[in-house]
């Protein structure tokens, strides 16, 4: 809801040179929190971790209203990152608990479907509220919706069987808590893949505005809705033909879509490229999370999930900062940012093929 309006909001405070920090700081905190959320999800439980992240969302969305300075805004972006750092780790581990392995791809696809329905509608709602009632109304609406989410999670049953009460010693991480080595390959693929997401979120809205889009949030809506169209189908595909087969198809599709966005000279071609990128994300995301659930140690599901999310946050964060640096508030530089993202997506496909011993119709 708030992402399309944040660059303009930061501009209004005189912070146009900090656009890369909108996503970069958010993902930095999310990344740092992942080892903690993974360990706590495997010890304290899935629901407490989900609830903590959701409550942070309620608080930070409300506080944007009373922190109308560049420094206050940047601090809130750091704190806000805890939302996904905890919520998504707990929720994904929760799904892994309740779904059999042969249905994981489909389940992750459905989970992503519901996630994307909200993410697809929210940008339009956020822009509408901002234009009609002012940006504070958008922040309040986001906080209210997060509170509704917290009420739902509060009533869900815990799935971790051997849980323990929280104590400060659980925050003393060991080296093994930082990452799950078994899932290094999907984590590397994730890093290279989501660089493009940081690019879209950092310079994509300015590109849409340059091409006279009626609403900056339209590109995020298109990308999300096209992802929705393929989510569940993609999950079933990966369950049947293998995670790596599905990932290869998705990565090549992502490369094509990013090149089309780079070459867009009008809204029609921008929307087509965005649509293809959304299809690729819809294929890749449920597949890679099911892949990690397959390869991870069942006793350390939270750690495996957090490792993948760490790669996601690093990729999105670096993608945001580098894309903003390439852009440098010059519209003529935007294609270069998208070409770089496309190159990294293609490199991910090459790495996948080089590590792939083909075994058709086998779940890896």
N, C-alpha and C positions, 0 to 999 in steps of 0.2 A: 504493500500500500504506500509506503513512504519513500521508496527508492527513487522513482522518477522525479519527485519534487525536491530531493535533497541537494542536487547540484545547484539548482536555482536558489534554494534557501541559503546555501553557503555563499553563493555569489552576492546575495543581498547583504551579507555581513562583511563583504570585502575579502572573502576567502577563496577566490576563483583559482588560486594557485595550489589549493589543497584538495582538489577534487579526487585525486587518487587515494586520499586518506579516507574517503567515505566508505569505500569497500575495504581498503587495505587495513585500517585500524580494527574494523569489525572482525575481519578474518584472522588478524593477528591474535586477538584475545581468544577467539574461538579455538584457534590452533593450540595456544598455550594451555587452555583448559582441558583439551581432549584427554591427555594421559590421566588427569584427575577424574574426569567424568567416566572414563573407561574402567578405572579401578573401583570407583565408588559404585558403578552400575553392577559390577561383579561381586560386591561385598554388601553394600547397604541395600541395594535393590534398584529395580528399574524405575518404579513410580516416583520415589523421592528425587531422583535425578531429573526426571521429566518435569516434576513440579517446580524444582528450583529454577530451571531454565525458563519456564513459563512465567513465573512470578517476576523474574528479571525483566522480561518483555513488558509486563504491565507497568513496572516502575519507570523504566527508561523512556518508553513512549510518552509517558506523562511529563517527565522532566525536561524533554526537549522544549516545552513551552516556556519554562522559566530559566533557560540557559541560552539566551540569544546572543552569545558571543562566540567567536571562533574557537577559543580555548575550551569553553564549556561544551560546545558542540563536539569537538574532537574527543574530549574525555568521555562523553556519553556514548560515542561510537565505540570506544574501547570497552566500556561496561556492557553495552548492548550485545557485544560478541559472545558473552557468556550464555546468551539465550540459546543459540544453536550449538554452542560448545557442550551443553548439557542435555538440552531437550532432544535433539536428533540422535545422540548416542543412545540415550535411554530408550527412545521410541523404537529405533531400529533393532536393538537387542531384544526388546519386548516382542517384536514380530518374529524374530528368529526363534524365540522360545515357544511360541504357540503354533507355528506352522511347520509341517513336515518338510524334510529336505527336498523331496520331489516336487513341492509346490512353492518353493521359495521365490523363484523367479516371478511367478504369477502374483504372489503376495506382495513382493516389493513393487511390482508394477502397479497394483491396486493402491498401495500406500502412496506411491508417487502420484498416482492419478488424483487422489483426493487432495494431496498437497498442492498439486498444480492447478486444480480448479480454483482453489483459494488464491493462489499466486497469480493466476490469469485474470481473475475478476478484480482483484484488489488495486492494481495500478490505475485502472479507469476510475474506480471509486475514489481513490486518493486524490487524483487530479481534479475530479468533479468537486469534491468537498473543498479543496484548496481554492479553486476558482470561484466557487459559489459562496462559501462561508469563511474562507481564510485558512491558512495552514494549521493553525492551532486546532481547528475542528478535526482535521485529518489525524493529528497526533492523538487526540482524545478518542477518536473512533478506533484507532489501532490498539490503544490501551484497553478499551472496552472489550474488543474481540478477543484479545489475549486473556482477559479475565474469564470470559466464557469458556475458553479452552482449558483454563486451569480447573474450572468446576467439573468439566468432563473427566479430566485425568484423575481428579481427586477420588472419583467413585470407581475407578478401575482396580481390579484385583492384582496383587503382586504376583509375578511369575518366578522370581528367583527363589529357589527352594532353601538354600542354606544362607540366609541373609543374617547380618549382624548389625547392632546399633552403631550409629556414627560415632567416631572418636577421632580426635585430632591426629593420632598416629597414622591413620589411614591416608593422610595427605603427605606422608613421608615416602615419596616414590623411590623405588629401586630402579636400577637400569632396565630390568626386564619389563617394567611397567610403561616405559616410554613408547614401545612399539611392539607389534606382533610380527616376528621375523617371517613367519610362514606366508604372510600376505604381501611381501615386498613387491612382487610383480604387478598385481592389480593396483597397489598404491602408487607405483611409478606411472602406470597408465593413467590413473586418475589425475595425478599432478599435471601431466602434459595435456590432458583432455580439457580440464576446467580452466586452464589459462584463458581460453576463449570466453568463458563466462565473465571473468573479470574485465575483459576487453569490452564486451557488450554493455555491461553495467556502467562502465566508466566513460566510454566515448559514443556508445550507440545512441543514447538519447540526444546528444548534440548533433549526430548525423541525421537523425529523424527530423530534428528541428530545422536543420539546414535545408532539407528537402521538402520543407513546408508541411510536415505531418500535422493534422488537426489536433492531435493529442500525443504528447511524447511517450505516454505509457502504452501506445498501440503496439510498438515492437515487442515489448515484454509480454503483452497479451497474446500476440500472434505466436511467439516462440513457446509460450506456455501451453496454449490451446493445441498447437500441433503436436506437442509432447504428449498431451492428454490422449490424442487420437490413437497413439501407438503403444502407450504404456503397457497395458495388460497383454496385448498381442505379443509385444516384444518379450515380456516375461515368460509367456508360454513357449515362445520360440527358443529362448535360451534353456528352458527346462528340457526341451526335446532334442535340440541339436548341439547343445553345449554352450558354455559361457563365452569361450574364446571366439567361436564362429560368429556369434551375435555381436561381440565387441568389435571384431574386424569390420563387419558391415557398418556398424554405427560410426566408427572412427573415420572411415572413408567418406561416409555421408556428411559428417561434420566438416571435413576438409572442404568439400564441394560448397557447402552452404556458406562458410566463412569467406571463401574466394568470391562468391556472388555478392556478399555484403560489401566486400572491399571494392568491387567494381560497380556498385550501384550508383547510377546517375539520376535516378528518379525513384519515387516512392514504390512504384510497381515492382521494380527489381529488388529494392531493399526488402519489401515484404516477402517476396519469393525466397530470397536468401535466408531471411529470418525464419520463415516457415520450415525450410530444410534443416536449419540448425536445431530448431525445436524437435523435429522428427529424430534427429541424431541423438539429442539428449534423452528423448523418451526411450530410445533403444538402449543407450549406454548405461543410464543410471540404475534401473532395476537389475540389469544384468551384472554390473560390477559389484553391487551389494550382495546379490545372491552368490556370486563367485567367492567373495570374502567369507561369507557364512559357511560355504562349502569347505574352504581350505583352512579356516581357523580352528584352533583347539576349542571344543565345546565348553571347556571350563573357563576359557578366556574370551568368550564371545564379545563382551564389552570392549576388551582391549583390541581385538581385531577390528571391530567397527570403528573405534576411536582412531586407530592407525590410518584407516581409509579416510576418515574425516580430516585428520591432520594433513594428509596429502591434498585433500580438497581445498582446505583453507589456505595452505601455502600456495597452491596453484592459483586460486582466485585472487589472493592478496598480491602475489608477485605480478600476476596478469594486470591487476588494477594499476599498480604503481608504474610498471613499465609502459603500459598503454598510455597512461596520463603523461609520462615523460616524452614518449614519442609524439603524442598529440600536441602538447605544449600550447594549448589554446589556439592552434592553427588548423582550420578545417581541412586544409590541403594535406595534412599529415595523417588524417584518420585512416585512409586505405592501408598505410604501412602497418598500423597497429593490427588490423584484421589479417593482413598477409602473414605477419609473424605468428598469430594465433593459428592460422591454417597450417603453417609449416610444422608447428609443434604437434598438432593433431595427426599430421601425416607421419611424423617421426614416431609417435606412439603406435601407429599401425605397423610400422616397420619393426619396432621392438617386439610387438606381439607376435608377428609372423616368425621372427628369428628365434623366439622361445617356444614356438608351437610345434609339437609333435602331433600331427593330425590323427585324430581318432573320431570318426563320425558318429553322431548320435550317442556320445558318451558325455555324461555330466562331469565336468572337471572339478 
